[in-house]
Amino acid sequence: MTTAPGALHGKVALVTGGSRGIGAATALRLAREGADVAVTYVNGKEAAEEVVRAVQSLGRRAVALRADSADADEAAGAAGRTAEALGGLDVLVNNAGVGVLGPLEGLSLADVDRVIAVNVRGVFLASQAAAARMTEGGRIITIGTCMTQRVPGPGGTLYATSKSALIGLTRALARELGPRGITANIVHPGPIDTDMNPADGPHAPDQAAMTALGRFGTADEVASTVVHLAGADYVTGAEFAVDGGHAA
């Protein structure tokens, strides 16, 4: 996908969990399209600073912010800190997330609380705070998962539950924010080659076999769709699968 020339020039974007993987690829894609970018991180300070330097090498401004999406104040506060550092906020990419996979009977209350805190509450609070600062043309793009559309086996109950909630959130945001000219969409990646789920990992062959294309995707392939949505005017409340046909 391509973005209309100049659509993102001078815009300010916040990418949560932007120190690696899909988040880092998205930050760089946004910068190439002319946006200034803030990325949040929890433990990956050095990686986040590398992303900042890469964005700056493209001639755009960038800042790394430590913000744990599991902390309500930090999740909500990242939008304001971005606006203070970069002069506004036009695009929010809700990328930060955690995955706890395992048998239903083995999931603890602590597991449930953490996954819901990061994957649902944190996204809600970040979107709420960002929307309060956005003007017409604002964009909220959330990273979901292919497991909201097809859960291929046991062990994904908690993760699929948390990410499925984001579909309802996205549609509701689209309705609520549409009159202000702000769009909200969700992107569902399939098996993507990242350090958290490498294409040469022990479970990779089974995951690749579940796709129609028979391979893992790349972080940049997901980022291209995210950035397209950041520049799209007449798309909102929609789901986009970047999953190699996982749900086909």
C-alpha positions in Angstrom: 0.0 0.0 0.0 1.1 3.6 -0.6 0.2 6.8 1.1 -0.9 9.9 -0.8 2.2 12.1 -1.4 2.5 14.7 1.4 -0.4 13.3 3.4 1.7 12.8 6.5 4.3 15.6 6.0 4.6 17.6 9.3 2.2 15.3 11.2 3.1 14.1 14.7 2.7 10.4 15.5 2.9 8.4 18.7 3.7 4.7 18.4 3.3 2.7 21.6 5.8 -0.1 22.0 7.8 1.4 19.2 11.3 0.2 20.2 11.2 -3.0 18.1 9.3 -5.2 15.7 6.1 -3.8 14.2 6.3 -0.7 16.3 9.8 0.2 15.1 9.0 -0.6 11.5 5.9 1.6 11.7 7.9 4.5 13.3 10.4 4.4 10.4 7.7 4.2 7.8 5.9 7.2 9.3 9.1 9.2 9.2 9.8 8.3 5.6 6.4 9.8 4.8 7.3 13.0 6.6 5.9 12.5 10.1 7.7 13.3 13.4 7.5 10.4 15.7 7.4 9.5 19.4 7.9 5.9 20.5 7.2 4.5 23.9 9.1 1.7 25.6 9.3 -0.1 29.0 12.6 -1.9 29.1 14.1 -1.4 25.7 15.6 2.1 26.2 18.6 1.5 24.0 16.5 0.0 21.2 14.1 2.9 21.4 17.0 5.4 21.2 18.2 3.5 18.1 14.7 4.1 16.5 14.9 7.7 17.4 18.3 8.1 15.7 17.0 6.3 12.6 14.1 8.6 12.4 16.3 11.7 12.9 18.6 10.4 10.1 15.6 10.7 7.8 15.3 14.4 8.7 12.4 14.1 11.1 12.1 14.9 14.8 11.8 12.0 17.2 11.6 11.2 21.0 11.6 8.1 23.1 9.3 8.0 26.1 9.3 5.5 28.8 5.7 4.6 29.4 4.3 1.3 30.6 0.9 0.6 29.1 0.0 -1.5 32.2 0.2 1.7 34.3 -3.0 3.7 33.8 -1.3 7.1 34.3 1.6 6.3 32.0 -0.7 4.9 29.3 -2.9 8.0 29.3 0.1 10.4 29.8 2.1 9.4 26.7 -0.2 11.4 24.4 0.3 14.6 26.4 4.1 14.1 26.6 4.2 13.6 22.9 2.3 16.8 22.3 4.6 18.7 24.6 7.7 17.3 23.0 6.7 17.5 19.3 4.0 20.2 19.3 0.9 18.2 18.8 -0.6 14.8 18.0 -2.2 13.7 14.8 -1.7 9.9 14.7 -1.8 7.3 17.4 -0.6 3.7 16.7 -1.7 1.4 19.5 1.0 -1.2 19.1 2.1 -2.1 22.6 0.8 -5.4 23.8 1.5 -8.6 25.7 0.7 -12.2 25.0 0.2 -14.8 27.6 -0.5 -18.2 26.0 -1.2 -21.4 27.7 -4.0 -23.8 28.8 -7.1 -22.1 30.2 -6.7 -23.9 33.6 -3.2 -22.6 34.0 -3.9 -18.9 33.6 -3.7 -17.0 36.9 -5.6 -13.9 37.9 -2.4 -12.0 37.6 -2.1 -13.2 34.0 -5.6 -12.0 33.3 -5.1 -8.6 35.0 -1.9 -7.9 33.2 -3.1 -8.8 29.7 -6.3 -6.9 30.1 -4.4 -3.9 31.6 -2.0 -3.6 28.7 -4.0 -4.9 25.7 -7.4 -3.3 26.6 -7.3 -0.7 29.3 -4.0 0.8 28.1 -5.3 1.0 24.5 -8.6 2.6 25.7 -6.8 5.2 27.8 -4.2 6.0 25.2 -7.0 6.5 22.6 -9.1 8.6 25.0 -6.1 10.9 25.7 -5.1 11.1 22.1 -8.6 11.9 20.9 -8.7 14.8 23.3 -5.7 16.4 21.6 -6.5 15.6 18.0 -8.2 17.9 15.5 -9.8 17.0 12.2 -7.7 14.5 10.3 -6.6 12.7 13.4 -6.0 8.9 13.1 -6.1 6.1 15.6 -4.8 2.8 14.4 -4.7 -0.2 16.6 -2.8 -3.5 16.2 -5.0 -6.5 16.8 -4.2 -10.1 15.8 -5.2 -12.8 13.3 -6.5 -14.7 16.4 -9.5 -12.5 16.6 -10.7 -14.0 13.3 -9.4 -17.6 13.6 -8.0 -19.3 16.7 -6.2 -22.3 15.2 -5.7 -24.2 18.4 -5.8 -24.3 22.2 -3.8 -21.9 24.4 -4.9 -18.5 23.0 -8.1 -17.9 25.1 -6.8 -14.9 27.1 -4.9 -13.3 24.3 -7.7 -13.6 21.8 -10.2 -12.3 24.3 -8.1 -9.1 24.9 -7.5 -8.4 21.3 -11.1 -9.1 20.3 -12.2 -6.3 22.6 -10.2 -3.9 20.4 -12.5 -4.6 17.5 -15.5 -3.2 19.4 -13.4 -0.3 20.7 -12.3 0.6 17.2 -15.9 0.6 15.8 -17.1 2.6 18.7 -14.3 5.2 18.3 -15.1 5.5 14.6 -18.7 6.4 15.4 -17.9 8.7 18.3 -15.0 10.5 16.6 -16.3 10.5 13.0 -18.1 13.8 13.4 -14.8 15.4 14.3 -13.1 14.0 11.2 -11.0 11.5 13.2 -10.8 7.9 12.0 -10.2 4.7 13.8 -9.1 1.4 12.3 -7.6 -1.9 13.4 -4.9 -4.1 11.7 -4.7 -7.8 12.4 -1.2 -9.2 11.8 -0.7 -12.9 11.2 2.6 -14.7 12.0 5.2 -11.9 11.7 8.9 -12.4 11.9 10.0 -10.5 15.0 12.3 -11.2 17.9 9.2 -12.2 19.9 8.1 -14.7 17.2 11.0 -15.4 14.9 10.4 -17.1 11.6 13.0 -19.7 12.5 11.6 -20.4 15.9 10.5 -23.9 17.1 6.8 -23.3 16.3 7.3 -21.3 13.1 6.7 -24.2 10.6 3.3 -24.9 12.0 2.4 -21.2 12.0 3.6 -20.7 8.5 1.6 -23.7 7.3 -1.6 -22.1 8.6 -1.3 -19.2 6.1 -2.4 -19.4 2.5 1.0 -18.0 1.4 3.0 -20.5 3.5 5.3 -18.0 5.1 5.8 -15.5 7.9 5.2 -11.8 7.1 7.6 -9.0 7.9 7.1 -6.1 10.3 7.5 -3.7 7.3 4.5 -5.4 5.6 2.3 -4.7 8.6 3.8 -1.2 8.9 2.9 -0.4 5.3 -0.8 -1.0 6.0 -0.7 1.1 9.2 0.9 4.0 7.4 -1.5 3.8 4.6 -4.4 4.1 7.1 -2.6 7.1 8.7 -2.9 8.9 5.4 -6.4 7.7 4.4 -9.4 10.0 4.8 -12.4 7.9 4.0 -11.6 4.7 5.9 -12.8 4.2 9.4 -14.2 1.5 11.7 -12.6 -1.1 9.5 -10.5 -4.3 10.1 -7.5 -5.1 7.9 -5.9 -8.5 7.9 -2.2 -8.6 7.1 -1.9 -12.3 7.8 -0.9 -14.1 4.6 -4.3 -15.7 4.4 -4.4 -17.1 7.9 -8.1 -16.4 8.2 -8.9 -17.5 4.6 
